[in-house]
């Protein structure tokens, strides 16, 4: 027995459902892009902010945090650097944060990328050894985008460099920003 009142979906109804699904997928993809860009912008702003504090410390007291060798400054300081103008020992690298915290109330934040950390040290940027701030465990493609926006886009030249060549992958690397 065949039912005359049996009815399926029309092509128009199916088309409307497909259009709605396409809009939802586009919104989700756009949301992921916005989230990725926000994470990248936070890294850049954090690094610029820490750079600012590093340079303010130098401007006020004539020595770099971590590298200072004044036993009376800043108050509560437990380490004296070699005062050579470079953050070039592991102790100086660690004590940059102590000096910034005691002198300027700077709080060290974690990176917005999982397991990432901000650090200060020095390296050869191709035109002499310079101090830098770095962020570890950053996606290769994110480091590449930051370098392209703020420097020359090459991993081994300029003021923004990375620990590995850019390949647009999700491989974790370290990004260095000269101070």
C-alpha positions in Angstrom: 0.0 0.0 0.0 1.4 3.3 -1.1 0.8 6.4 1.0 -0.2 9.5 -1.0 0.7 11.9 1.8 4.3 10.8 2.1 6.6 13.7 1.5 10.4 14.2 1.3 12.6 17.3 1.3 12.4 19.5 -1.8 15.5 20.6 -3.6 15.0 24.2 -2.3 14.9 23.0 1.3 18.1 21.0 0.8 19.8 23.9 -0.8 18.8 26.2 2.1 20.2 23.6 4.6 23.5 23.4 2.7 23.8 27.2 2.6 23.3 27.5 6.3 25.9 24.8 6.9 28.3 26.7 4.6 27.8 29.9 6.6 28.4 28.1 9.9 31.6 26.5 8.6 32.8 29.9 7.3 32.1 31.5 10.7 34.1 28.8 12.5 37.0 29.1 10.2 37.0 32.9 10.5 36.8 32.5 14.3 39.9 30.3 14.2 41.7 33.0 12.1 40.8 35.7 14.6 42.0 33.6 17.5 45.3 32.8 15.8 45.8 36.5 15.0 45.0 37.6 18.5 47.5 35.1 19.9 50.2 36.4 17.5 49.4 40.0 18.4 49.6 39.3 22.1 53.1 37.8 21.6 54.2 40.9 19.7 52.7 43.3 22.3 54.3 41.3 25.2 57.7 41.4 23.5 57.4 45.1 22.8 56.3 45.8 26.4 59.2 43.8 27.9 61.6 45.6 25.5 60.3 48.9 26.7 60.8 48.0 30.4 64.3 46.7 29.6 65.2 50.0 27.9 63.6 52.1 30.6 65.7 50.3 33.2 68.8 51.2 31.2 67.7 54.8 30.7 67.1 55.4 34.4 70.0 53.6 35.9 72.6 53.3 33.1 72.9 49.6 33.2 71.0 46.7 31.8 68.8 44.5 34.1 70.6 41.3 34.9 73.9 42.8 33.8 74.1 45.4 36.6 76.9 45.1 39.1 75.8 47.4 41.9 75.3 45.4 45.1 72.9 48.0 46.4 70.6 48.1 43.5 67.9 47.2 43.0 66.7 46.6 46.5 66.4 42.9 47.1 68.8 42.0 44.3 70.6 38.7 44.8 72.9 38.6 41.8 75.5 41.0 40.3 76.2 40.8 36.6 79.5 41.5 34.8 78.4 44.9 33.5 79.6 44.4 30.0 76.4 45.5 28.3 75.3 42.1 27.3 73.0 39.5 28.9 75.5 36.8 28.2 75.5 34.4 31.1 72.7 32.1 32.3 72.7 33.9 35.7 72.2 37.2 34.0 69.4 35.8 31.8 67.6 34.6 34.9 68.2 37.8 36.9 66.9 40.2 34.3 63.4 39.3 35.6 64.5 39.8 39.2 65.9 43.2 38.5 62.9 44.3 36.4 60.5 43.0 39.1 62.4 44.8 42.0 63.0 48.1 40.2 59.9 48.5 38.0 57.4 45.9 39.3 57.4 44.0 36.0 55.7 40.6 36.2 56.9 37.9 33.9 54.0 36.4 31.9 53.8 33.1 30.2 53.5 33.1 26.4 50.1 32.5 24.9 51.5 29.5 23.1 51.5 26.3 25.1 54.7 25.9 27.1 56.2 29.1 25.7 58.3 31.4 27.8 59.8 34.9 27.4 63.5 35.2 28.0 66.3 37.8 27.6 69.9 37.0 26.5 72.3 38.0 23.7 73.3 36.6 20.3 75.0 37.6 17.1 72.4 39.2 14.7 74.9 39.4 11.8 76.1 42.8 12.8 77.5 42.1 16.2 76.3 40.5 19.4 73.1 42.3 20.7 70.7 41.7 23.6 67.3 40.2 22.7 64.0 39.1 24.0 62.8 35.7 22.9 59.7 33.6 23.0 60.0 29.8 22.9 57.6 27.2 21.6 56.1 29.4 18.9 54.8 27.8 15.7 57.1 28.2 12.8 54.4 29.8 10.7 53.5 32.3 13.4 57.2 33.3 13.8 57.4 33.7 10.1 54.3 35.9 10.0 55.6 38.1 12.9 59.0 38.5 11.2 57.3 39.4 7.9 55.1 42.0 9.5 57.8 43.6 11.7 61.1 43.0 9.9 62.5 41.5 6.7 60.8 38.1 6.8 64.1 36.1 6.7 64.8 33.8 9.6 68.5 34.6 9.9 68.8 38.3 9.2 67.5 41.6 10.5 66.2 42.4 14.0 63.7 39.6 14.2 65.2 36.1 13.8 64.4 32.5 14.6 66.1 29.3 15.7 65.2 27.5 12.5 64.4 28.3 8.8 60.8 29.2 8.2 58.8 26.5 6.5 55.2 27.5 7.4 54.7 24.5 9.6 53.4 24.0 13.2 56.9 23.0 14.3 57.9 24.7 17.5 60.8 27.1 17.4 62.2 30.2 19.3 61.8 33.7 18.0 64.4 36.4 18.9 63.7 40.1 18.8 66.7 42.4 19.1 66.5 45.0 21.8 
